[in-house]
Amino acid sequence: MAKIYAVKFADESHKMFDNWTDCEKAVKNKVGVKYKSFAKLEDAKAWISGKTIEKPGLRVYVDGSFMPPNKFATWSWVAVEDGVEIASDFGTTPEPALSRNIDGEVFAAWHAMEFLAKIKRKGTICHDYQGIASWATGEWKANSAVATVYLSRISEIKIWANFEKVSGHSGDKWNDLADSLAKKAFKNAKNKTAK
């Protein structure tokens, strides 16, 4: 499938390319340039214009974060239905992180699935870390302690979730909100110390 490469330059001009070679030439060594690939022309045009194309249905955006010297990871989720935020939550992992921000990512997905199970609604977990879906679906084997814990926590509730990979730090307002909530959780974690 051909991709469309959209570029926003620092001078507020913008361009679109139908191949990476031309896009790379246009952005190489440029300061303040942002670029992103899209599968659909309308998505590229919406990104350039700053508009978000809201996807229908119940979608829960998840994210995790880890900032040394803090030993704990943070997590967050934002539930959106037909483009409107309906719920959110964030927090800190109860134990020091074994796998840095991955601990936060899996805690976020677990809590998001708990939310879906509580309201008894199927939804799409929108994640930027592939392990969220790949461990849940069995595509990846759970070889790490964090993956094993994740699978045990979601075994009964993963039936409420579909999964969709989204690009982190790409201008998706809901993914960016989940990211900012995970970072906000560090304010609550400042006084928390490892035991």
ChimeraX attribute file (.defattr): number of C-alpha atoms within 10 A of each C-alpha:
attribute: neighborCount
match mode: 1-to-1
recipient: residues
	/A:1	5
	/A:2	10
	/A:3	16
	/A:4	22
	/A:5	22
	/A:6	23
	/A:7	24
	/A:8	19
	/A:9	16
	/A:10	12
	/A:11	8
	/A:12	10
	/A:13	10
	/A:14	16
	/A:15	15
	/A:16	19
	/A:17	16
	/A:18	15
	/A:19	13
	/A:20	13
	/A:21	9
	/A:22	12
	/A:23	20
	/A:24	14
	/A:25	10
	/A:26	15
	/A:27	16
	/A:28	9
	/A:29	9
	/A:30	11
	/A:31	9
	/A:32	11
	/A:33	17
	/A:34	16
	/A:35	19
	/A:36	18
	/A:37	21
	/A:38	16
	/A:39	12
	/A:40	13
	/A:41	16
	/A:42	12
	/A:43	17
	/A:44	22
	/A:45	18
	/A:46	13
	/A:47	21
	/A:48	21
	/A:49	11
	/A:50	11
	/A:51	13
	/A:52	16
	/A:53	12
	/A:54	14
	/A:55	11
	/A:56	11
	/A:57	13
	/A:58	19
	/A:59	27
	/A:60	32
	/A:61	27
	/A:62	36
	/A:63	32
	/A:64	33
	/A:65	24
	/A:66	23
	/A:67	13
	/A:68	8
	/A:69	6
	/A:70	17
	/A:71	17
	/A:72	27
	/A:73	31
	/A:74	32
	/A:75	33
	/A:76	31
	/A:77	34
	/A:78	25
	/A:79	25
	/A:80	22
	/A:81	16
	/A:82	12
	/A:83	16
	/A:84	13
	/A:85	14
	/A:86	12
	/A:87	12
	/A:88	18
	/A:89	18
	/A:90	25
	/A:91	24
	/A:92	25
	/A:93	19
	/A:94	12
	/A:95	13
	/A:96	17
	/A:97	20
	/A:98	14
	/A:99	15
	/A:100	19
	/A:101	20
	/A:102	23
	/A:103	27
	/A:104	28
	/A:105	28
	/A:106	30
	/A:107	30
	/A:108	32
	/A:109	28
	/A:110	25
	/A:111	20
	/A:112	30
	/A:113	28
	/A:114	19
	/A:115	21
	/A:116	24
	/A:117	18
	/A:118	11
	/A:119	10
	/A:120	11
	/A:121	13
	/A:122	17
	/A:123	23
	/A:124	21
	/A:125	29
	/A:126	27
	/A:127	27
	/A:128	20
	/A:129	19
	/A:130	14
	/A:131	20
	/A:132	27
	/A:133	23
	/A:134	14
	/A:135	18
	/A:136	22
	/A:137	14
	/A:138	11
	/A:139	10
	/A:140	14
	/A:141	13
	/A:142	17
	/A:143	9
	/A:144	11
	/A:145	11
	/A:146	17
	/A:147	21
	/A:148	13
	/A:149	14
	/A:150	21
	/A:151	19
	/A:152	11
	/A:153	17
	/A:154	19
	/A:155	11
	/A:156	12
	/A:157	17
	/A:158	21
	/A:159	15
	/A:160	21
	/A:161	24
	/A:162	17
	/A:163	18
	/A:164	16
	/A:165	16
	/A:166	16
	/A:167	13
	/A:168	14
	/A:169	11
	/A:170	14
	/A:171	15
	/A:172	17
	/A:173	13
	/A:174	23
	/A:175	24
	/A:176	17
	/A:177	18
	/A:178	26
	/A:179	23
	/A:180	16
	/A:181	24
	/A:182	28
	/A:183	22
	/A:184	17
	/A:185	20
	/A:186	22
	/A:187	10
	/A:188	12
	/A:189	17
	/A:190	10
	/A:191	8
	/A:192	14
	/A:193	11
	/A:194	10
	/A:195	5
